[in-house]
């Protein structure tokens, strides 16, 4: 059965992106499947993975 981990806070600039990326990297290293969903209109999580041109609304990235 899958698990859902949500990282949310109403405060701006508190480390949600870094926490999400670091946690997902740890899970991947332990052979877990990870799906990160960037719901922020500024797309900081998406940009953290090097995607700058946002002409498409959704990306499926397989690492």
PDBQT receptor file of N, H, CA, C and O in Angstrom, charges set to zero:
ATOM      1  N   UNK A   1       0.835  -1.182   0.000  1.00  0.00    +0.000 N 
ATOM      2  CA  UNK A   1       0.000   0.000   0.000  1.00  0.00    +0.000 C 
ATOM      3  C   UNK A   1       0.877   1.242   0.000  1.00  0.00    +0.000 C 
ATOM      4  O   UNK A   1       1.874   1.298   0.720  1.00  0.00    +0.000 OA
ATOM      5  N   UNK A   2       0.521   2.217  -0.785  1.00  0.00    +0.000 N 
ATOM      6  H   UNK A   2      -0.289   2.171  -1.369  1.00  0.00    +0.000 HD
ATOM      7  CA  UNK A   2       1.289   3.453  -0.871  1.00  0.00    +0.000 C 
ATOM      8  C   UNK A   2       1.077   4.357   0.333  1.00  0.00    +0.000 C 
ATOM      9  O   UNK A   2       0.088   4.243   1.057  1.00  0.00    +0.000 OA
ATOM     10  N   UNK A   3       2.010   5.236   0.522  1.00  0.00    +0.000 N 
ATOM     11  H   UNK A   3       2.813   5.329  -0.066  1.00  0.00    +0.000 HD
ATOM     12  CA  UNK A   3       1.932   6.217   1.597  1.00  0.00    +0.000 C 
ATOM     13  C   UNK A   3       1.969   7.608   0.984  1.00  0.00    +0.000 C 
ATOM     14  O   UNK A   3       2.557   7.812  -0.078  1.00  0.00    +0.000 OA
ATOM     15  N   UNK A   4       1.346   8.551   1.649  1.00  0.00    +0.000 N 
ATOM     16  H   UNK A   4       0.868   8.385   2.511  1.00  0.00    +0.000 HD
ATOM     17  CA  UNK A   4       1.354   9.941   1.202  1.00  0.00    +0.000 C 
ATOM     18  C   UNK A   4       2.009  10.782   2.283  1.00  0.00    +0.000 C 
ATOM     19  O   UNK A   4       1.604  10.746   3.446  1.00  0.00    +0.000 OA
ATOM     20  N   UNK A   5       3.020  11.535   1.891  1.00  0.00    +0.000 N 
ATOM     21  H   UNK A   5       3.348  11.564   0.947  1.00  0.00    +0.000 HD
ATOM     22  CA  UNK A   5       3.667  12.485   2.791  1.00  0.00    +0.000 C 
ATOM     23  C   UNK A   5       3.444  13.868   2.202  1.00  0.00    +0.000 C 
ATOM     24  O   UNK A   5       3.832  14.131   1.064  1.00  0.00    +0.000 OA
ATOM     25  N   UNK A   6       2.829  14.741   2.960  1.00  0.00    +0.000 N 
ATOM     26  H   UNK A   6       2.513  14.528   3.885  1.00  0.00    +0.000 HD
ATOM     27  CA  UNK A   6       2.542  16.091   2.491  1.00  0.00    +0.000 C 
ATOM     28  C   UNK A   6       3.365  17.082   3.302  1.00  0.00    +0.000 C 
ATOM     29  O   UNK A   6       3.390  17.026   4.531  1.00  0.00    +0.000 OA
ATOM     30  N   UNK A   7       4.037  17.990   2.600  1.00  0.00    +0.000 N 
ATOM     31  H   UNK A   7       4.017  18.036   1.602  1.00  0.00    +0.000 HD
ATOM     32  CA  UNK A   7       4.826  19.034   3.258  1.00  0.00    +0.000 C 
ATOM     33  C   UNK A   7       4.180  20.368   2.910  1.00  0.00    +0.000 C 
ATOM     34  O   UNK A   7       4.253  20.832   1.772  1.00  0.00    +0.000 OA
ATOM     35  N   UNK A   8       3.551  20.971   3.906  1.00  0.00    +0.000 N 
ATOM     36  H   UNK A   8       3.492  20.594   4.830  1.00  0.00    +0.000 HD
ATOM     37  CA  UNK A   8       2.762  22.182   3.681  1.00  0.00    +0.000 C 
ATOM     38  C   UNK A   8       2.992  23.164   4.825  1.00  0.00    +0.000 C 
ATOM     39  O   UNK A   8       3.159  22.763   5.978  1.00  0.00    +0.000 OA
ATOM     40  N   UNK A   9       3.000  24.434   4.498  1.00  0.00    +0.000 N 
ATOM     41  H   UNK A   9       2.865  24.760   3.562  1.00  0.00    +0.000 HD
ATOM     42  CA  UNK A   9       3.017  25.486   5.504  1.00  0.00    +0.000 C 
ATOM     43  C   UNK A   9       2.553  26.762   4.836  1.00  0.00    +0.000 C 
ATOM     44  O   UNK A   9       2.871  27.002   3.671  1.00  0.00    +0.000 OA
ATOM     45  N   UNK A  10       1.812  27.579   5.548  1.00  0.00    +0.000 N 
ATOM     46  H   UNK A  10       1.553  27.385   6.495  1.00  0.00    +0.000 HD
ATOM     47  CA  UNK A  10       1.312  28.823   4.964  1.00  0.00    +0.000 C 
ATOM     48  C   UNK A  10       2.368  29.917   4.913  1.00  0.00    +0.000 C 
ATOM     49  O   UNK A  10       2.191  30.923   4.227  1.00  0.00    +0.000 OA
ATOM     50  N   UNK A  11       3.465  29.723   5.639  1.00  0.00    +0.000 N 
ATOM     51  H   UNK A  11       3.609  28.905   6.197  1.00  0.00    +0.000 HD
ATOM     52  CA  UNK A  11       4.531  30.714   5.678  1.00  0.00    +0.000 C 
ATOM     53  C   UNK A  11       5.427  30.574   4.451  1.00  0.00    +0.000 C 
ATOM     54  O   UNK A  11       5.762  29.465   4.035  1.00  0.00    +0.000 OA
ATOM     55  N   UNK A  12       5.805  31.698   3.885  1.00  0.00    +0.000 N 
ATOM     56  H   UNK A  12       5.533  32.599   4.222  1.00  0.00    +0.000 HD
ATOM     57  CA  UNK A  12       6.687  31.705   2.719  1.00  0.00    +0.000 C 
ATOM     58  C   UNK A  12       8.133  31.524   3.181  1.00  0.00    +0.000 C 
ATOM     59  O   UNK A  12       8.505  31.988   4.259  1.00  0.00    +0.000 OA
ATOM     60  N   UNK A  13       8.934  30.861   2.381  1.00  0.00    +0.000 N 
ATOM     61  H   UNK A  13       8.632  30.483   1.506  1.00  0.00    +0.000 HD
ATOM     62  CA  UNK A  13      10.379  30.702   2.573  1.00  0.00    +0.000 C 
ATOM     63  C   UNK A  13      10.721  30.080   3.934  1.00  0.00    +0.000 C 
ATOM     64  O   UNK A  13      11.357  30.712   4.778  1.00  0.00    +0.000 OA
ATOM     65  N   UNK A  14      10.291  28.844   4.124  1.00  0.00    +0.000 N 
ATOM     66  H   UNK A  14       9.775  28.330   3.438  1.00  0.00    +0.000 HD
ATOM     67  CA  UNK A  14      10.673  28.145   5.354  1.00  0.00    +0.000 C 
ATOM     68  C   UNK A  14      11.388  26.827   5.076  1.00  0.00    +0.000 C 
ATOM     69  O   UNK A  14      11.727  26.109   6.016  1.00  0.00    +0.000 OA
ATOM     70  N   UNK A  15      11.624  26.491   3.805  1.00  0.00    +0.000 N 
ATOM     71  H   UNK A  15      11.348  27.074   3.042  1.00  0.00    +0.000 HD
ATOM     72  CA  UNK A  15      12.378  25.286   3.484  1.00  0.00    +0.000 C 
ATOM     73  C   UNK A  15      11.563  24.106   2.999  1.00  0.00    +0.000 C 
ATOM     74  O   UNK A  15      12.033  22.969   3.056  1.00  0.00    +0.000 OA
ATOM     75  N   UNK A  16      10.349  24.350   2.522  1.00  0.00    +0.000 N 
ATOM     76  H   UNK A  16       9.968  25.274   2.477  1.00  0.00    +0.000 HD
ATOM     77  CA  UNK A  16       9.512  23.254   2.035  1.00  0.00    +0.000 C 
ATOM     78  C   UNK A  16      10.133  22.569   0.825  1.00  0.00    +0.000 C 
ATOM     79  O   UNK A  16      10.078  21.344   0.714  1.00  0.00    +0.000 OA
ATOM     80  N   UNK A  17      10.718  23.336  -0.076  1.00  0.00    +0.000 N 
ATOM     81  H   UNK A  17      10.763  24.331   0.015  1.00  0.00    +0.000 HD
ATOM     82  CA  UNK A  17      11.321  22.770  -1.286  1.00  0.00    +0.000 C 
ATOM     83  C   UNK A  17      12.513  21.900  -0.917  1.00  0.00    +0.000 C 
ATOM     84  O   UNK A  17      12.612  20.759  -1.369  1.00  0.00    +0.000 OA
ATOM     85  N   UNK A  18      13.411  22.423  -0.107  1.00  0.00    +0.000 N 
ATOM     86  H   UNK A  18      13.330  23.349   0.260  1.00  0.00    +0.000 HD
ATOM     87  CA  UNK A  18      14.604  21.666   0.281  1.00  0.00    +0.000 C 
ATOM     88  C   UNK A  18      14.218  20.406   1.044  1.00  0.00    +0.000 C 
ATOM     89  O   UNK A  18      14.808  19.345   0.838  1.00  0.00    +0.000 OA
ATOM     90  N   UNK A  19      13.236  20.520   1.918  1.00  0.00    +0.000 N 
ATOM     91  H   UNK A  19      12.757  21.381   2.086  1.00  0.00    +0.000 HD
ATOM     92  CA  UNK A  19      12.764  19.351   2.660  1.00  0.00    +0.000 C 
ATOM     93  C   UNK A  19      12.187  18.309   1.712  1.00  0.00    +0.000 C 
ATOM     94  O   UNK A  19      12.471  17.119   1.848  1.00  0.00    +0.000 OA
ATOM     95  N   UNK A  20      11.381  18.748   0.757  1.00  0.00    +0.000 N 
ATOM     96  H   UNK A  20      11.151  19.715   0.646  1.00  0.00    +0.000 HD
ATOM     97  CA  UNK A  20      10.770  17.830  -0.207  1.00  0.00    +0.000 C 
ATOM     98  C   UNK A  20      11.818  17.121  -1.051  1.00  0.00    +0.000 C 
ATOM     99  O   UNK A  20      11.756  15.904  -1.225  1.00  0.00    +0.000 OA
ATOM    100  N   UNK A  21      12.772  17.867  -1.572  1.00  0.00    +0.000 N 
ATOM    101  H   UNK A  21      12.822  18.855  -1.432  1.00  0.00    +0.000 HD
ATOM    102  CA  UNK A  21      13.819  17.294  -2.422  1.00  0.00    +0.000 C 
ATOM    103  C   UNK A  21      14.703  16.347  -1.616  1.00  0.00    +0.000 C 
ATOM    104  O   UNK A  21      15.018  15.252  -2.081  1.00  0.00    +0.000 OA
ATOM    105  N   UNK A  22      15.101  16.750  -0.430  1.00  0.00    +0.000 N 
ATOM    106  H   UNK A  22      14.845  17.640  -0.052  1.00  0.00    +0.000 HD
ATOM    107  CA  UNK A  22      15.974  15.915   0.407  1.00  0.00    +0.000 C 
ATOM    108  C   UNK A  22      15.276  14.633   0.843  1.00  0.00    +0.000 C 
ATOM    109  O   UNK A  22      15.867  13.554   0.800  1.00  0.00    +0.000 OA
ATOM    110  N   UNK A  23      14.031  14.749   1.260  1.00  0.00    +0.000 N 
ATOM    111  H   UNK A  23      13.550  15.626   1.295  1.00  0.00    +0.000 HD
ATOM    112  CA  UNK A  23      13.277  13.577   1.682  1.00  0.00    +0.000 C 
ATOM    113  C   UNK A  23      13.065  12.614   0.521  1.00  0.00    +0.000 C 
ATOM    114  O   UNK A  23      13.204  11.401   0.683  1.00  0.00    +0.000 OA
ATOM    115  N   UNK A  24      12.730  13.149  -0.646  1.00  0.00    +0.000 N 
ATOM    116  H   UNK A  24      12.618  14.133  -0.778  1.00  0.00    +0.000 HD
ATOM    117  CA  UNK A  24      12.527  12.279  -1.807  1.00  0.00    +0.000 C 
ATOM    118  C   UNK A  24      13.829  11.594  -2.215  1.00  0.00    +0.000 C 
ATOM    119  O   UNK A  24      13.811  10.429  -2.611  1.00  0.00    +0.000 OA
ATOM    120  N   UNK A  25      14.951  12.295  -2.126  1.00  0.00    +0.000 N 
ATOM    121  H   UNK A  25      14.966  13.242  -1.805  1.00  0.00    +0.000 HD
ATOM    122  CA  UNK A  25      16.246  11.685  -2.454  1.00  0.00    +0.000 C 
ATOM    123  C   UNK A  25      16.562  10.537  -1.503  1.00  0.00    +0.000 C 
ATOM    124  O   UNK A  25      17.051   9.493  -1.934  1.00  0.00    +0.000 OA
ATOM    125  N   UNK A  26      16.287  10.720  -0.222  1.00  0.00    +0.000 N 
ATOM    126  H   UNK A  26      15.890  11.569   0.128  1.00  0.00    +0.000 HD
ATOM    127  CA  UNK A  26      16.512   9.649   0.763  1.00  0.00    +0.000 C 
ATOM    128  C   UNK A  26      15.618   8.444   0.482  1.00  0.00    +0.000 C 
ATOM    129  O   UNK A  26      16.065   7.300   0.566  1.00  0.00    +0.000 OA
ATOM    130  N   UNK A  27      14.371   8.701   0.152  1.00  0.00    +0.000 N 
ATOM    131  H   UNK A  27      14.007   9.630   0.084  1.00  0.00    +0.000 HD
ATOM    132  CA  UNK A  27      13.456   7.603  -0.149  1.00  0.00    +0.000 C 
ATOM    133  C   UNK A  27      13.883   6.849  -1.404  1.00  0.00    +0.000 C 
ATOM    134  O   UNK A  27      13.817   5.620  -1.443  1.00  0.00    +0.000 OA
ATOM    135  N   UNK A  28      14.320   7.575  -2.427  1.00  0.00    +0.000 N 
ATOM    136  H   UNK A  28      14.374   8.573  -2.396  1.00  0.00    +0.000 HD
ATOM    137  CA  UNK A  28      14.775   6.943  -3.664  1.00  0.00    +0.000 C 
ATOM    138  C   UNK A  28      16.002   6.081  -3.406  1.00  0.00    +0.000 C 
ATOM    139  O   UNK A  28      16.116   4.987  -3.957  1.00  0.00    +0.000 OA
ATOM    140  N   UNK A  29      16.918   6.562  -2.577  1.00  0.00    +0.000 N 
ATOM    141  H   UNK A  29      16.826   7.451  -2.130  1.00  0.00    +0.000 HD
ATOM    142  CA  UNK A  29      18.117   5.778  -2.244  1.00  0.00    +0.000 C 
ATOM    143  C   UNK A  29      17.767   4.486  -1.509  1.00  0.00    +0.000 C 
ATOM    144  O   UNK A  29      18.543   3.531  -1.518  1.00  0.00    +0.000 OA
ATOM    145  N   UNK A  30      16.599   4.462  -0.876  1.00  0.00    +0.000 N 
ATOM    146  H   UNK A  30      15.968   5.238  -0.869  1.00  0.00    +0.000 HD
ATOM    147  CA  UNK A  30      16.133   3.264  -0.180  1.00  0.00    +0.000 C 
ATOM    148  C   UNK A  30      15.125   2.482  -1.020  1.00  0.00    +0.000 C 
ATOM    149  O   UNK A  30      14.261   1.783  -0.492  1.00  0.00    +0.000 OA
ATOM    150  N   UNK A  31      15.258   2.617  -2.351  1.00  0.00    +0.000 N 
ATOM    151  H   UNK A  31      15.960   3.185  -2.780  1.00  0.00    +0.000 HD
ATOM    152  CA  UNK A  31      14.439   1.865  -3.318  1.00  0.00    +0.000 C 
ATOM    153  C   UNK A  31      12.939   2.098  -3.175  1.00  0.00    +0.000 C 
ATOM    154  O   UNK A  31      12.142   1.180  -3.368  1.00  0.00    +0.000 OA
ATOM    155  N   UNK A  32      12.562   3.311  -2.841  1.00  0.00    +0.000 N 
ATOM    156  H   UNK A  32      13.210   4.056  -2.684  1.00  0.00    +0.000 HD
ATOM    157  CA  UNK A  32      11.148   3.682  -2.770  1.00  0.00    +0.000 C 
ATOM    158  C   UNK A  32      10.791   4.480  -4.011  1.00  0.00    +0.000 C 
ATOM    159  O   UNK A  32      11.629   5.199  -4.556  1.00  0.00    +0.000 OA
ATOM    160  N   UNK A  33       9.568   4.359  -4.450  1.00  0.00    +0.000 N 
ATOM    161  H   UNK A  33       8.887   3.775  -4.007  1.00  0.00    +0.000 HD
ATOM    162  CA  UNK A  33       9.084   5.146  -5.581  1.00  0.00    +0.000 C 
ATOM    163  C   UNK A  33       8.537   6.464  -5.045  1.00  0.00    +0.000 C 
ATOM    164  O   UNK A  33       7.849   6.497  -4.025  1.00  0.00    +0.000 OA
ATOM    165  N   UNK A  34       8.854   7.552  -5.751  1.00  0.00    +0.000 N 
ATOM    166  H   UNK A  34       9.413   7.526  -6.580  1.00  0.00    +0.000 HD
ATOM    167  CA  UNK A  34       8.508   8.890  -5.266  1.00  0.00    +0.000 C 
ATOM    168  C   UNK A  34       7.833   9.680  -6.378  1.00  0.00    +0.000 C 
ATOM    169  O   UNK A  34       8.265   9.641  -7.530  1.00  0.00    +0.000 OA
ATOM    170  N   UNK A  35       6.788  10.384  -6.030  1.00  0.00    +0.000 N 
ATOM    171  H   UNK A  35       6.437  10.416  -5.094  1.00  0.00    +0.000 HD
ATOM    172  CA  UNK A  35       6.126  11.314  -6.937  1.00  0.00    +0.000 C 
ATOM    173  C   UNK A  35       6.065  12.663  -6.236  1.00  0.00    +0.000 C 
ATOM    174  O   UNK A  35       5.441  12.797  -5.184  1.00  0.00    +0.000 OA
ATOM    175  N   UNK A  36       6.714  13.661  -6.824  1.00  0.00    +0.000 N 
ATOM    176  H   UNK A  36       7.221  13.553  -7.679  1.00  0.00    +0.000 HD
ATOM    177  CA  UNK A  36       6.658  15.022  -6.291  1.00  0.00    +0.000 C 
ATOM    178  C   UNK A  36       5.697  15.827  -7.159  1.00  0.00    +0.000 C 
ATOM    179  O   UNK A  36       5.802  15.810  -8.386  1.00  0.00    +0.000 OA
ATOM    180  N   UNK A  37       4.776  16.522  -6.535  1.00  0.00    +0.000 N 
ATOM    181  H   UNK A  37       4.691  16.536  -5.539  1.00  0.00    +0.000 HD
ATOM    182  CA  UNK A  37       3.808  17.345  -7.257  1.00  0.00    +0.000 C 
ATOM    183  C   UNK A  37       3.999  18.791  -6.825  1.00  0.00    +0.000 C 
ATOM    184  O   UNK A  37       3.890  19.116  -5.643  1.00  0.00    +0.000 OA
ATOM    185  N   UNK A  38       4.284  19.653  -7.789  1.00  0.00    +0.000 N 
ATOM    186  H   UNK A  38       4.372  19.389  -8.750  1.00  0.00    +0.000 HD
ATOM    187  CA  UNK A  38       4.515  21.072  -7.519  1.00  0.00    +0.000 C 
ATOM    188  C   UNK A  38       3.219  21.838  -7.772  1.00  0.00    +0.000 C 
ATOM    189  O   UNK A  38       2.839  22.054  -8.923  1.00  0.00    +0.000 OA
ATOM    190  N   UNK A  39       2.546  22.244  -6.709  1.00  0.00    +0.000 N 
ATOM    191  H   UNK A  39       2.854  22.068  -5.774  1.00  0.00    +0.000 HD
ATOM    192  CA  UNK A  39       1.290  22.986  -6.838  1.00  0.00    +0.000 C 
ATOM    193  C   UNK A  39       1.476  24.486  -6.660  1.00  0.00    +0.000 C 
ATOM    194  O   UNK A  39       0.508  25.244  -6.729  1.00  0.00    +0.000 OA
ATOM    195  N   UNK A  40       2.697  24.913  -6.433  1.00  0.00    +0.000 N 
ATOM    196  H   UNK A  40       3.483  24.297  -6.377  1.00  0.00    +0.000 HD
ATOM    197  CA  UNK A  40       3.002  26.329  -6.257  1.00  0.00    +0.000 C 
ATOM    198  C   UNK A  40       2.982  27.017  -7.621  1.00  0.00    +0.000 C 
ATOM    199  O   UNK A  40       3.592  26.528  -8.572  1.00  0.00    +0.000 OA
ATOM    200  N   UNK A  41       2.299  28.126  -7.718  1.00  0.00    +0.000 N 
ATOM    201  H   UNK A  41       1.803  28.524  -6.946  1.00  0.00    +0.000 HD
ATOM    202  CA  UNK A  41       2.226  28.845  -8.992  1.00  0.00    +0.000 C 
ATOM    203  C   UNK A  41       3.582  29.373  -9.443  1.00  0.00    +0.000 C 
ATOM    204  O   UNK A  41       3.784  29.606 -10.635  1.00  0.00    +0.000 OA
ATOM    205  N   UNK A  42       4.518  29.567  -8.509  1.00  0.00    +0.000 N 
ATOM    206  H   UNK A  42       4.354  29.378  -7.541  1.00  0.00    +0.000 HD
ATOM    207  CA  UNK A  42       5.856  30.032  -8.879  1.00  0.00    +0.000 C 
ATOM    208  C   UNK A  42       6.764  28.881  -9.298  1.00  0.00    +0.000 C 
ATOM    209  O   UNK A  42       7.860  29.120  -9.805  1.00  0.00    +0.000 OA
ATOM    210  N   UNK A  43       6.330  27.640  -9.098  1.00  0.00    +0.000 N 
ATOM    211  H   UNK A  43       5.439  27.447  -8.687  1.00  0.00    +0.000 HD
ATOM    212  CA  UNK A  43       7.006  26.416  -9.547  1.00  0.00    +0.000 C 
ATOM    213  C   UNK A  43       8.447  26.285  -9.060  1.00  0.00    +0.000 C 
ATOM    214  O   UNK A  43       9.321  25.901  -9.837  1.00  0.00    +0.000 OA
ATOM    215  N   UNK A  44       8.708  26.588  -7.816  1.00  0.00    +0.000 N 
ATOM    216  H   UNK A  44       7.998  26.900  -7.185  1.00  0.00    +0.000 HD
ATOM    217  CA  UNK A  44      10.066  26.490  -7.283  1.00  0.00    +0.000 C 
ATOM    218  C   UNK A  44      10.568  25.049  -7.249  1.00  0.00    +0.000 C 
ATOM    219  O   UNK A  44      11.744  24.801  -7.515  1.00  0.00    +0.000 OA
ATOM    220  N   UNK A  45       9.695  24.096  -6.925  1.00  0.00    +0.000 N 
ATOM    221  H   UNK A  45       8.739  24.298  -6.708  1.00  0.00    +0.000 HD
ATOM    222  CA  UNK A  45      10.112  22.691  -6.904  1.00  0.00    +0.000 C 
ATOM    223  C   UNK A  45      10.495  22.226  -8.303  1.00  0.00    +0.000 C 
ATOM    224  O   UNK A  45      11.501  21.538  -8.479  1.00  0.00    +0.000 OA
ATOM    225  N   UNK A  46       9.707  22.593  -9.280  1.00  0.00    +0.000 N 
ATOM    226  H   UNK A  46       8.890  23.151  -9.137  1.00  0.00    +0.000 HD
ATOM    227  CA  UNK A  46      10.007  22.236 -10.667  1.00  0.00    +0.000 C 
ATOM    228  C   UNK A  46      11.333  22.843 -11.098  1.00  0.00    +0.000 C 
ATOM    229  O   UNK A  46      12.135  22.177 -11.752  1.00  0.00    +0.000 OA
ATOM    230  N   UNK A  47      11.572  24.092 -10.741  1.00  0.00    +0.000 N 
ATOM    231  H   UNK A  47      10.920  24.633 -10.209  1.00  0.00    +0.000 HD
ATOM    232  CA  UNK A  47      12.825  24.765 -11.085  1.00  0.00    +0.000 C 
ATOM    233  C   UNK A  47      14.015  24.133 -10.372  1.00  0.00    +0.000 C 
ATOM    234  O   UNK A  47      15.129  24.157 -10.895  1.00  0.00    +0.000 OA
ATOM    235  N   UNK A  48      13.794  23.566  -9.183  1.00  0.00    +0.000 N 
ATOM    236  H   UNK A  48      12.889  23.547  -8.758  1.00  0.00    +0.000 HD
ATOM    237  CA  UNK A  48      14.875  22.912  -8.443  1.00  0.00    +0.000 C 
ATOM    238  C   UNK A  48      15.433  21.720  -9.209  1.00  0.00    +0.000 C 
ATOM    239  O   UNK A  48      16.583  21.332  -9.002  1.00  0.00    +0.000 OA
ATOM    240  N   UNK A  49      14.631  21.138 -10.090  1.00  0.00    +0.000 N 
ATOM    241  H   UNK A  49      13.697  21.453 -10.258  1.00  0.00    +0.000 HD
ATOM    242  CA  UNK A  49      15.077  20.015 -10.910  1.00  0.00    +0.000 C 
ATOM    243  C   UNK A  49      15.590  20.461 -12.272  1.00  0.00    +0.000 C 
ATOM    244  O   UNK A  49      15.852  19.628 -13.139  1.00  0.00    +0.000 OA
ATOM    245  N   UNK A  50      15.735  21.774 -12.467  1.00  0.00    +0.000 N 
ATOM    246  H   UNK A  50      15.521  22.451 -11.763  1.00  0.00    +0.000 HD
ATOM    247  CA  UNK A  50      16.353  22.287 -13.678  1.00  0.00    +0.000 C 
ATOM    248  C   UNK A  50      15.406  22.618 -14.813  1.00  0.00    +0.000 C 
ATOM    249  O   UNK A  50      15.863  22.950 -15.906  1.00  0.00    +0.000 OA
ATOM    250  N   UNK A  51      14.106  22.540 -14.593  1.00  0.00    +0.000 N 
ATOM    251  H   UNK A  51      13.734  22.270 -13.704  1.00  0.00    +0.000 HD
ATOM    252  CA  UNK A  51      13.148  22.862 -15.645  1.00  0.00    +0.000 C 
ATOM    253  C   UNK A  51      12.793  24.335 -15.550  1.00  0.00    +0.000 C 
ATOM    254  O   UNK A  51      12.235  24.779 -14.546  1.00  0.00    +0.000 OA
ATOM    255  N   UNK A  52      13.110  25.088 -16.580  1.00  0.00    +0.000 N 
ATOM    256  H   UNK A  52      13.563  24.728 -17.395  1.00  0.00    +0.000 HD
ATOM    257  CA  UNK A  52      12.888  26.537 -16.567  1.00  0.00    +0.000 C 
ATOM    258  C   UNK A  52      11.728  26.960 -17.480  1.00  0.00    +0.000 C 
ATOM    259  O   UNK A  52      10.923  27.811 -17.102  1.00  0.00    +0.000 OA
ATOM    260  N   UNK A  53      11.642  26.375 -18.664  1.00  0.00    +0.000 N 
ATOM    261  H   UNK A  53      12.296  25.683 -18.971  1.00  0.00    +0.000 HD
ATOM    262  CA  UNK A  53      10.619  26.751 -19.631  1.00  0.00    +0.000 C 
ATOM    263  C   UNK A  53       9.338  25.982 -19.326  1.00  0.00    +0.000 C 
ATOM    264  O   UNK A  53       9.292  24.765 -19.505  1.00  0.00    +0.000 OA
ATOM    265  N   UNK A  54       8.323  26.663 -18.879  1.00  0.00    +0.000 N 
ATOM    266  H   UNK A  54       8.361  27.652 -18.734  1.00  0.00    +0.000 HD
ATOM    267  CA  UNK A  54       7.097  26.006 -18.441  1.00  0.00    +0.000 C 
ATOM    268  C   UNK A  54       5.967  26.179 -19.455  1.00  0.00    +0.000 C 
ATOM    269  O   UNK A  54       4.915  26.727 -19.123  1.00  0.00    +0.000 OA
ATOM    270  N   UNK A  55       6.178  25.715 -20.685  1.00  0.00    +0.000 N 
ATOM    271  H   UNK A  55       7.032  25.270 -20.955  1.00  0.00    +0.000 HD
ATOM    272  CA  UNK A  55       5.137  25.802 -21.701  1.00  0.00    +0.000 C 
ATOM    273  C   UNK A  55       4.098  24.702 -21.559  1.00  0.00    +0.000 C 
ATOM    274  O   UNK A  55       3.003  24.811 -22.111  1.00  0.00    +0.000 OA
ATOM    275  N   UNK A  56       4.424  23.645 -20.828  1.00  0.00    +0.000 N 
ATOM    276  H   UNK A  56       5.313  23.556 -20.380  1.00  0.00    +0.000 HD
ATOM    277  CA  UNK A  56       3.514  22.523 -20.637  1.00  0.00    +0.000 C 
ATOM    278  C   UNK A  56       3.076  22.508 -19.178  1.00  0.00    +0.000 C 
ATOM    279  O   UNK A  56       3.891  22.731 -18.283  1.00  0.00    +0.000 OA
ATOM    280  N   UNK A  57       1.816  22.249 -18.936  1.00  0.00    +0.000 N 
ATOM    281  H   UNK A  57       1.154  22.068 -19.663  1.00  0.00    +0.000 HD
ATOM    282  CA  UNK A  57       1.274  22.317 -17.581  1.00  0.00    +0.000 C 
ATOM    283  C   UNK A  57       1.740  21.166 -16.698  1.00  0.00    +0.000 C 
ATOM    284  O   UNK A  57       1.798  21.321 -15.478  1.00  0.00    +0.000 OA
ATOM    285  N   UNK A  58       2.071  20.027 -17.273  1.00  0.00    +0.000 N 
ATOM    286  H   UNK A  58       2.024  19.901 -18.264  1.00  0.00    +0.000 HD
ATOM    287  CA  UNK A  58       2.411  18.857 -16.466  1.00  0.00    +0.000 C 
ATOM    288  C   UNK A  58       3.597  18.117 -17.080  1.00  0.00    +0.000 C 
ATOM    289  O   UNK A  58       3.672  17.948 -18.297  1.00  0.00    +0.000 OA
ATOM    290  N   UNK A  59       4.500  17.687 -16.245  1.00  0.00    +0.000 N 
ATOM    291  H   UNK A  59       4.439  17.823 -15.256  1.00  0.00    +0.000 HD
ATOM    292  CA  UNK A  59       5.651  16.899 -16.680  1.00  0.00    +0.000 C 
ATOM    293  C   UNK A  59       5.659  15.577 -15.932  1.00  0.00    +0.000 C 
ATOM    294  O   UNK A  59       5.344  15.528 -14.743  1.00  0.00    +0.000 OA
ATOM    295  N   UNK A  60       6.016  14.517 -16.619  1.00  0.00    +0.000 N 
ATOM    296  H   UNK A  60       6.272  14.556 -17.585  1.00  0.00    +0.000 HD
ATOM    297  CA  UNK A  60       6.244  13.231 -15.973  1.00  0.00    +0.000 C 
ATOM    298  C   UNK A  60       7.725  12.943 -16.128  1.00  0.00    +0.000 C 
ATOM    299  O   UNK A  60       8.212  12.763 -17.244  1.00  0.00    +0.000 OA
ATOM    300  N   UNK A  61       8.445  12.898 -15.013  1.00  0.00    +0.000 N 
ATOM    301  H   UNK A  61       8.050  13.044 -14.107  1.00  0.00    +0.000 HD
ATOM    302  CA  UNK A  61       9.896  12.763 -15.038  1.00  0.00    +0.000 C 
ATOM    303  C   UNK A  61      10.267  11.433 -14.400  1.00  0.00    +0.000 C 
ATOM    304  O   UNK A  61       9.861  11.148 -13.274  1.00  0.00    +0.000 OA
ATOM    305  N   UNK A  62      11.035  10.620 -15.113  1.00  0.00    +0.000 N 
ATOM    306  H   UNK A  62      11.365  10.852 -16.028  1.00  0.00    +0.000 HD
ATOM    307  CA  UNK A  62      11.455   9.323 -14.596  1.00  0.00    +0.000 C 
ATOM    308  C   UNK A  62      12.951   9.348 -14.355  1.00  0.00    +0.000 C 
ATOM    309  O   UNK A  62      13.728   9.395 -15.308  1.00  0.00    +0.000 OA
ATOM    310  N   UNK A  63      13.372   9.316 -13.088  1.00  0.00    +0.000 N 
ATOM    311  H   UNK A  63      12.740   9.277 -12.314  1.00  0.00    +0.000 HD
ATOM    312  CA  UNK A  63      14.791   9.297 -12.747  1.00  0.00    +0.000 C 
ATOM    313  C   UNK A  63      15.176   7.919 -12.309  1.00  0.00    +0.000 C 
ATOM    314  O   UNK A  63      16.336   7.679 -11.973  1.00  0.00    +0.000 OA
TER     315      UNK A  63
